[in-house]
Amino acid sequence: MNSNSYKDLVVWQKSMDLVVKIYQLTEAFPKAEIFGMVAQMRRSAVSIPSNIAEGSKRGTKKDFRHFLLIAYGSGAELETQIEISKRLNLSKLSDFVGIDDLLSEVMRMLNVFVVKLKTTS
């Protein structure tokens, strides 16, 4: 892959949008959650595009697929943290709507990418 190719991946671009949305959402969380849910959600969100980028630079489809699976796992963590945040009423449910949709889209894209890399290996 060429030097900046991961930036051309729609899944990377959308996961970067997700990071921004998570930061905006958690900005309004109670200050008591700064070292708890805020830190966890931000770390999980950042992990998604970071692993896409790192995997794309590893040089093999097998390595790329491995890092996409890590990104997918981080997405599952984030899904769980979002659900916990909803149950704890850390924000209004309406604040999560765009985030839920975007995360679902990113997860679907990662899944398709992983399957595609497995079949072309």
MARSEZA-516382 format. One record per residue (C-alpha): residue in three letters; residue number from 1; x negated, y negated, z negated. Coordinates in Angstrom, 1 decimal, decimal comma, always signed. Layout:
! residues N
+-----+-----+--------+--------+--------+
! res !   n !      x !      y !      z !
+-----+-----+--------+--------+--------+
! ALA ! NUM !      X !      Y !      Z !
...
+-----+-----+--------+--------+--------+
END
This chain:
! residues 121
+-----+-----+--------+--------+--------+
! res !   n !      x !      y !      z !
+-----+-----+--------+--------+--------+
! MET !   1 !   +0,0 !   +0,0 !   +0,0 !
! ASN !   2 !   -1,3 !   -3,5 !   +0,7 !
! SER !   3 !   -2,3 !   -5,9 !   -2,1 !
! ASN !   4 !   +1,1 !   -7,5 !   -2,9 !
! SER !   5 !   +3,5 !   -4,9 !   -1,5 !
! TYR !   6 !   +5,3 !   -4,3 !   -4,8 !
! LYS !   7 !   +6,5 !   -7,9 !   -4,7 !
! ASP !   8 !   +8,3 !   -7,0 !   -1,5 !
! LEU !   9 !  +10,2 !   -4,2 !   -3,1 !
! VAL !  10 !  +13,8 !   -5,1 !   -3,8 !
! VAL !  11 !  +13,8 !   -3,0 !   -7,0 !
! TRP !  12 !  +10,9 !   -4,9 !   -8,3 !
! GLN !  13 !  +12,5 !   -8,3 !   -7,5 !
! LYS !  14 !  +15,8 !   -7,3 !   -9,1 !
! SER !  15 !  +14,0 !   -5,9 !  -12,2 !
! MET !  16 !  +12,2 !   -9,3 !  -12,5 !
! ASP !  17 !  +15,7 !  -11,0 !  -12,4 !
! LEU !  18 !  +16,8 !   -8,6 !  -15,1 !
! VAL !  19 !  +13,8 !   -9,7 !  -17,3 !
! VAL !  20 !  +14,8 !  -13,3 !  -17,0 !
! LYS !  21 !  +18,5 !  -12,4 !  -17,9 !
! ILE !  22 !  +17,4 !  -10,4 !  -20,9 !
! TYR !  23 !  +15,2 !  -13,3 !  -22,1 !
! GLN !  24 !  +18,1 !  -15,7 !  -21,7 !
! LEU !  25 !  +20,5 !  -13,4 !  -23,4 !
! THR !  26 !  +18,3 !  -12,7 !  -26,4 !
! GLU !  27 !  +17,4 !  -16,3 !  -26,8 !
! ALA !  28 !  +20,9 !  -16,7 !  -28,4 !
! PHE !  29 !  +20,6 !  -13,7 !  -30,7 !
! PRO !  30 !  +20,4 !  -14,3 !  -34,5 !
! LYS !  31 !  +16,9 !  -15,4 !  -35,6 !
! ALA !  32 !  +16,9 !  -12,3 !  -37,9 !
! GLU !  33 !  +16,6 !  -10,2 !  -34,8 !
! ILE !  34 !  +13,4 !  -11,8 !  -33,4 !
! PHE !  35 !  +11,2 !   -8,9 !  -34,5 !
! GLY !  36 !  +13,9 !   -6,3 !  -34,1 !
! MET !  37 !  +16,3 !   -6,1 !  -31,2 !
! VAL !  38 !  +15,0 !   -9,2 !  -29,3 !
! ALA !  39 !  +11,4 !   -7,8 !  -29,2 !
! GLN !  40 !  +12,6 !   -4,3 !  -28,3 !
! MET !  41 !  +14,9 !   -5,5 !  -25,5 !
! ARG !  42 !  +12,3 !   -7,8 !  -24,0 !
! ARG !  43 !   +9,6 !   -5,1 !  -24,1 !
! SER !  44 !  +11,9 !   -2,6 !  -22,4 !
! ALA !  45 !  +12,9 !   -5,1 !  -19,7 !
! VAL !  46 !   +9,3 !   -6,2 !  -19,0 !
! SER !  47 !   +8,2 !   -2,6 !  -18,8 !
! ILE !  48 !  +10,5 !   -1,9 !  -15,7 !
! PRO !  49 !   +8,8 !   -4,3 !  -13,2 !
! SER !  50 !   +5,4 !   -3,8 !  -14,8 !
! ASN !  51 !   +5,5 !   +0,0 !  -14,2 !
! ILE !  52 !   +6,8 !   -0,5 !  -10,7 !
! ALA !  53 !   +3,8 !   -2,8 !  -10,0 !
! GLU !  54 !   +1,3 !   -0,5 !  -11,7 !
! GLY !  55 !   +2,5 !   +2,6 !  -10,0 !
! SER !  56 !   +2,4 !   +1,0 !   -6,6 !
! LYS !  57 !   -1,3 !   +0,2 !   -7,0 !
! ARG !  58 !   -2,2 !   +3,8 !   -8,2 !
! GLY !  59 !   -2,8 !   +4,9 !   -4,6 !
! THR !  60 !   -0,8 !   +8,2 !   -4,5 !
! LYS !  61 !   +2,9 !   +8,9 !   -4,1 !
! LYS !  62 !   +2,7 !  +11,3 !   -7,1 !
! ASP !  63 !   +1,3 !   +8,5 !   -9,3 !
! PHE !  64 !   +3,8 !   +6,0 !   -8,0 !
! ARG !  65 !   +6,6 !   +8,4 !   -8,7 !
! HIS !  66 !   +5,3 !   +8,9 !  -12,3 !
! PHE !  67 !   +5,3 !   +5,2 !  -13,0 !
! LEU !  68 !   +8,8 !   +4,8 !  -11,4 !
! LEU !  69 !  +10,0 !   +7,5 !  -13,9 !
! ILE !  70 !   +8,5 !   +5,5 !  -16,7 !
! ALA !  71 !  +10,3 !   +2,4 !  -15,5 !
! TYR !  72 !  +13,5 !   +4,5 !  -15,3 !
! GLY !  73 !  +13,0 !   +5,6 !  -18,9 !
! SER !  74 !  +12,5 !   +1,9 !  -20,0 !
! GLY !  75 !  +15,8 !   +1,2 !  -18,2 !
! ALA !  76 !  +17,5 !   +3,9 !  -20,3 !
! GLU !  77 !  +16,0 !   +2,4 !  -23,4 !
! LEU !  78 !  +17,3 !   -1,0 !  -22,4 !
! GLU !  79 !  +20,8 !   +0,4 !  -21,7 !
! THR !  80 !  +20,8 !   +1,8 !  -25,2 !
! GLN !  81 !  +19,6 !   -1,4 !  -26,8 !
! ILE !  82 !  +22,3 !   -3,4 !  -24,9 !
! GLU !  83 !  +24,9 !   -1,0 !  -26,3 !
! ILE !  84 !  +23,6 !   -1,4 !  -29,8 !
! SER !  85 !  +23,6 !   -5,2 !  -29,4 !
! LYS !  86 !  +27,2 !   -5,0 !  -28,3 !
! ARG !  87 !  +28,2 !   -2,9 !  -31,2 !
! LEU !  88 !  +26,4 !   -5,2 !  -33,6 !
! ASN !  89 !  +28,2 !   -8,2 !  -31,9 !
! LEU !  90 !  +24,8 !  -10,0 !  -31,4 !
! SER !  91 !  +26,4 !  -11,9 !  -28,5 !
! LYS !  92 !  +29,8 !  -12,2 !  -26,8 !
! LEU !  93 !  +30,7 !   -9,2 !  -24,6 !
! SER !  94 !  +31,1 !  -11,6 !  -21,6 !
! ASP !  95 !  +27,4 !  -12,4 !  -21,9 !
! PHE !  96 !  +26,5 !   -8,9 !  -21,0 !
! VAL !  97 !  +28,5 !   -8,5 !  -17,8 !
! GLY !  98 !  +25,9 !   -9,6 !  -15,2 !
! ILE !  99 !  +23,2 !   -7,8 !  -17,1 !
! ASP ! 100 !  +25,1 !   -4,5 !  -17,2 !
! ASP ! 101 !  +25,7 !   -4,7 !  -13,4 !
! LEU ! 102 !  +22,1 !   -5,7 !  -12,6 !
! LEU ! 103 !  +20,6 !   -3,0 !  -14,9 !
! SER ! 104 !  +22,9 !   -0,3 !  -13,3 !
! GLU ! 105 !  +21,8 !   -1,5 !   -9,8 !
! VAL ! 106 !  +18,1 !   -1,3 !  -10,8 !
! MET ! 107 !  +18,6 !   +2,2 !  -12,3 !
! ARG ! 108 !  +20,3 !   +3,4 !   -9,1 !
! MET ! 109 !  +17,5 !   +2,0 !   -7,0 !
! LEU ! 110 !  +14,8 !   +3,6 !   -9,1 !
! ASN ! 111 !  +16,6 !   +6,9 !   -9,0 !
! VAL ! 112 !  +16,8 !   +6,8 !   -5,2 !
! PHE ! 113 !  +13,1 !   +5,8 !   -5,0 !
! VAL ! 114 !  +12,0 !   +8,6 !   -7,3 !
! VAL ! 115 !  +14,0 !  +11,2 !   -5,2 !
! LYS ! 116 !  +12,7 !   +9,8 !   -2,0 !
! LEU ! 117 !   +9,0 !  +10,0 !   -3,2 !
! LYS ! 118 !   +9,6 !  +13,6 !   -4,4 !
! THR ! 119 !  +10,9 !  +14,7 !   -1,0 !
! THR ! 120 !   +8,1 !  +13,0 !   +0,9 !
! SER ! 121 !   +5,3 !  +14,3 !   -1,3 !
+-----+-----+--------+--------+--------+
END
